[in-house]
Amino acid sequence: MKITVCELPNQPERISDAWSGLVVHVKKNSSDLVLLPEMPFYRWLSQSRDVDPAEWERAVTAHEEWIDRLKDLAPARVMSSRPAVTAGEPQNLGFVWEPAAGHLDIHAKYYLPDEPGFWEASWYRRGDGSFLIAEAAGARIGFLICTELWFSRHARDYGREGAQIIACPRATPRSKQSKWVAGGQAAAVVSGAFCISSNLAGTTAEGGDFAGVGWIAEPDQGTILGTTSAEEPFLTLEVDLAEADRAKKTYPRYVED
């Protein structure tokens, strides 16, 4: 299958131009699956510790409007996360979008940082702790949304459940870029799945400085097959899902818990 990862600017005034470029890239490469960054269609609210429920609602609305535009990428399937209000509580929901069915929420982000630039636990509530596998474009896929990448037992569990891809939509800073790439490699090795990630990019008026650097890592050694950059913000590679199935039978994946 052909997988596209990307980096998108977290500036509202730039997202439309970036989107147009992504649409052209996805069509040109006949992508089967596209991963977008974490909550990509509104400014990063967690930059500030001053929680504003009205701003959260505006972010929810913006993402709902943009989800209607995911059809621009059809027939590719699309994965990302979105701000939502569930049973009266704000949450960050990982979803899969398909041309026929629309979007389906799969996983509510559970591990929430709370520190300068990333006051997420202040802004919204964690999910119920379930990490479910989605099926999209003929692949079995698990979500690890940003910080969840560091809780490797879930990558291990996904692998045991037959996941072929682990999708990690991110909003991570430039100052910690190399650490995140290493985390993606480790998740691939632990799970025996391709680990794919897309990230926000660039500086923001609120003081954010996002790294970009989306990646695709292979499932055996965790080798990075390719990354995005400011010069090349979109990356599409063709991968063989059978490699993930084979990797699960080799070290360290076969070792019993």
PLY file of the C-alpha trace (Angstrom):
ply
format ascii 1.0
element vertex 257
property float x
property float y
property float z
element edge 256
property int vertex1
property int vertex2
end_header
0.00 0.00 0.00
1.04 3.63 -0.47
1.25 5.68 2.73
1.53 9.47 2.90
2.82 11.35 5.94
3.18 15.11 6.12
3.94 18.23 8.09
1.38 21.04 8.09
1.74 24.62 9.35
-0.08 25.56 12.53
-0.94 29.00 11.16
-4.57 29.40 10.01
-3.54 31.76 7.24
-1.21 29.13 5.70
-3.22 25.93 6.00
-5.24 26.38 2.77
-2.14 26.69 0.59
-0.50 23.74 2.35
-3.67 21.70 1.89
-3.72 22.40 -1.83
-0.15 21.11 -2.07
-1.04 17.97 -0.11
-4.02 17.26 -2.36
-1.83 17.50 -5.47
0.79 15.21 -3.87
-1.75 12.58 -2.78
-3.38 12.49 -6.22
-0.04 12.32 -8.02
1.15 9.44 -5.86
-2.18 7.55 -5.72
-1.96 7.28 -1.94
-4.02 4.65 -0.14
-3.63 6.07 3.36
-2.86 9.63 4.52
-1.91 10.55 8.08
-2.37 14.17 9.19
-0.85 15.77 12.32
-2.56 16.00 15.70
-5.56 18.39 15.68
-4.24 20.15 12.55
-7.06 22.51 11.58
-6.95 25.16 14.33
-4.26 26.97 16.26
-2.62 24.93 19.04
-4.73 25.95 22.04
-2.60 24.17 24.61
0.17 26.70 24.06
-1.62 28.76 26.73
-2.61 27.62 30.21
-5.63 29.95 30.09
-8.41 27.54 29.24
-11.22 29.07 27.18
-14.18 26.71 26.53
-15.43 29.00 23.77
-12.10 28.67 21.97
-12.31 24.88 22.30
-15.75 25.00 20.69
-14.36 27.08 17.84
-11.63 24.50 17.35
-14.26 21.74 17.30
-16.23 23.61 14.64
-13.15 24.28 12.53
-12.26 20.58 12.50
-15.81 19.57 11.65
-15.70 21.92 8.66
-12.33 20.61 7.54
-13.43 16.98 7.89
-15.92 17.75 5.13
-12.92 18.63 2.95
-11.15 15.33 3.46
-12.99 14.17 0.35
-10.37 16.20 -1.53
-7.99 13.31 -0.75
-10.34 10.50 -1.85
-10.08 7.67 -2.60
-7.35 7.67 0.06
-8.32 6.91 3.64
-7.32 9.62 6.13
-6.28 9.43 9.79
-5.79 12.26 12.28
-7.10 13.50 15.61
-9.68 16.18 16.35
-10.94 18.21 19.29
-14.43 17.16 20.35
-16.91 17.35 23.20
-17.99 13.90 24.35
-20.69 13.54 27.01
-20.05 17.16 27.93
-16.27 16.72 28.26
-13.59 18.03 25.87
-11.43 15.28 24.36
-8.87 14.66 21.64
-10.19 11.89 19.38
-8.21 9.83 16.88
-10.34 9.06 13.83
-10.33 7.32 10.47
-12.10 8.89 7.49
-13.31 6.87 4.51
-14.97 8.24 1.37
-18.16 6.17 1.76
-18.58 6.11 5.55
-17.18 9.49 6.59
-15.21 9.71 9.83
-15.22 7.18 12.65
-13.73 8.01 16.05
-11.45 5.19 17.18
-9.46 6.31 20.21
-9.54 9.16 22.75
-6.06 10.34 23.75
-5.27 9.03 27.22
-1.82 10.29 28.22
-1.90 14.08 28.51
1.11 16.32 29.25
0.67 19.51 31.27
3.66 21.83 30.91
4.61 25.05 29.11
3.44 24.94 25.52
1.50 21.71 26.07
-1.15 22.34 28.75
-3.25 19.49 27.42
-4.49 18.02 30.70
-5.75 21.51 31.55
-7.62 21.91 28.26
-9.28 18.52 27.87
-9.97 15.20 29.55
-8.30 11.87 28.92
-10.14 8.97 27.27
-11.22 5.70 28.87
-7.87 4.00 28.28
-8.98 1.71 25.46
-6.54 1.30 22.58
-8.53 -0.22 19.74
-7.35 -1.34 16.32
-8.89 0.30 13.27
-9.09 -1.17 9.80
-8.44 1.14 6.85
-7.25 0.63 3.29
-6.86 -3.09 4.00
-4.54 -2.56 6.98
-4.86 -3.09 10.72
-3.86 0.16 12.44
-3.36 1.28 16.03
-3.33 4.88 17.27
-0.65 6.32 19.54
-1.42 10.03 19.63
1.73 12.05 20.33
2.68 11.51 24.04
1.16 8.02 23.91
4.17 6.97 21.83
6.23 6.84 25.04
4.01 4.24 26.71
5.50 1.34 24.79
3.38 -1.42 26.29
0.57 -0.24 24.00
2.81 -0.64 20.95
3.57 -4.15 22.21
-0.14 -4.87 22.68
-0.98 -3.55 19.24
1.61 -5.86 17.75
0.21 -8.84 19.62
-3.23 -7.95 18.23
-1.92 -8.00 14.68
-1.52 -4.30 13.96
0.48 -3.71 10.78
0.71 0.06 11.20
0.98 2.32 14.24
-0.17 5.86 13.45
1.25 8.68 15.55
-0.23 12.10 14.76
1.88 14.67 16.66
2.30 18.25 17.77
5.92 18.19 18.96
8.58 20.92 19.28
11.72 21.48 17.26
13.91 21.29 20.36
13.06 17.59 20.87
12.98 16.44 17.27
15.59 13.65 17.44
14.03 12.12 20.56
10.68 11.74 18.83
12.17 10.04 15.79
13.90 7.57 18.12
10.57 6.94 19.85
8.98 6.10 16.52
11.77 3.65 15.74
11.32 1.97 19.13
7.55 1.66 18.62
8.15 -0.06 15.28
10.59 -2.54 16.82
8.41 -3.28 19.84
5.26 -3.83 17.79
6.64 -5.31 14.58
4.53 -2.73 12.71
5.30 0.16 10.43
5.31 3.30 12.59
4.10 6.38 10.70
3.90 9.93 12.00
2.86 13.41 10.84
3.56 16.60 12.76
2.69 20.27 12.95
5.42 22.57 11.64
6.72 26.09 12.03
6.50 28.92 14.52
3.25 30.50 15.73
2.24 33.91 17.05
1.60 32.29 20.44
5.21 31.13 20.74
5.01 27.60 19.39
7.90 26.16 17.40
6.86 22.83 15.90
9.41 20.48 14.36
7.64 18.99 11.38
9.57 15.82 10.45
6.95 13.23 9.64
8.37 9.73 9.25
7.79 6.16 8.11
9.74 3.47 10.02
9.90 -0.19 8.96
8.75 -2.95 11.34
11.82 -5.13 11.90
14.82 -2.93 12.75
12.88 0.32 13.05
14.86 1.84 10.20
13.53 5.21 9.07
12.53 4.82 5.44
11.92 8.52 4.91
11.09 11.81 6.60
9.41 15.07 5.66
11.10 18.47 5.81
10.29 22.13 5.31
11.47 21.74 1.71
9.59 18.46 1.16
6.59 18.54 3.53
4.89 15.47 2.03
6.26 11.94 1.80
4.68 8.92 0.13
6.21 5.46 0.20
4.92 2.09 -0.91
5.19 -0.52 1.82
4.50 -4.25 1.99
2.25 -5.05 4.94
3.50 -8.64 4.85
6.76 -7.30 6.29
4.88 -6.42 9.47
3.31 -9.88 9.62
6.75 -11.49 9.27
8.39 -9.19 11.81
6.05 -10.36 14.55
7.60 -13.82 14.36
11.13 -12.56 15.07
13.03 -11.08 18.01
11.97 -9.33 20.20
8.32 -9.65 19.20
8.00 -13.42 19.71
9.27 -13.32 23.30
6.50 -14.11 25.77
5.51 -11.53 28.37
0 1
1 2
2 3
3 4
4 5
5 6
6 7
7 8
8 9
9 10
10 11
11 12
12 13
13 14
14 15
15 16
16 17
17 18
18 19
19 20
20 21
21 22
22 23
23 24
24 25
25 26
26 27
27 28
28 29
29 30
30 31
31 32
32 33
33 34
34 35
35 36
36 37
37 38
38 39
39 40
40 41
41 42
42 43
43 44
44 45
45 46
46 47
47 48
48 49
49 50
50 51
51 52
52 53
53 54
54 55
55 56
56 57
57 58
58 59
59 60
60 61
61 62
62 63
63 64
64 65
65 66
66 67
67 68
68 69
69 70
70 71
71 72
72 73
73 74
74 75
75 76
76 77
77 78
78 79
79 80
80 81
81 82
82 83
83 84
84 85
85 86
86 87
87 88
88 89
89 90
90 91
91 92
92 93
93 94
94 95
95 96
96 97
97 98
98 99
99 100
100 101
101 102
102 103
103 104
104 105
105 106
106 107
107 108
108 109
109 110
110 111
111 112
112 113
113 114
114 115
115 116
116 117
117 118
118 119
119 120
120 121
121 122
122 123
123 124
124 125
125 126
126 127
127 128
128 129
129 130
130 131
131 132
132 133
133 134
134 135
135 136
136 137
137 138
138 139
139 140
140 141
141 142
142 143
143 144
144 145
145 146
146 147
147 148
148 149
149 150
150 151
151 152
152 153
153 154
154 155
155 156
156 157
157 158
158 159
159 160
160 161
161 162
162 163
163 164
164 165
165 166
166 167
167 168
168 169
169 170
170 171
171 172
172 173
173 174
174 175
175 176
176 177
177 178
178 179
179 180
180 181
181 182
182 183
183 184
184 185
185 186
186 187
187 188
188 189
189 190
190 191
191 192
192 193
193 194
194 195
195 196
196 197
197 198
198 199
199 200
200 201
201 202
202 203
203 204
204 205
205 206
206 207
207 208
208 209
209 210
210 211
211 212
212 213
213 214
214 215
215 216
216 217
217 218
218 219
219 220
220 221
221 222
222 223
223 224
224 225
225 226
226 227
227 228
228 229
229 230
230 231
231 232
232 233
233 234
234 235
235 236
236 237
237 238
238 239
239 240
240 241
241 242
242 243
243 244
244 245
245 246
246 247
247 248
248 249
249 250
250 251
251 252
252 253
253 254
254 255
255 256
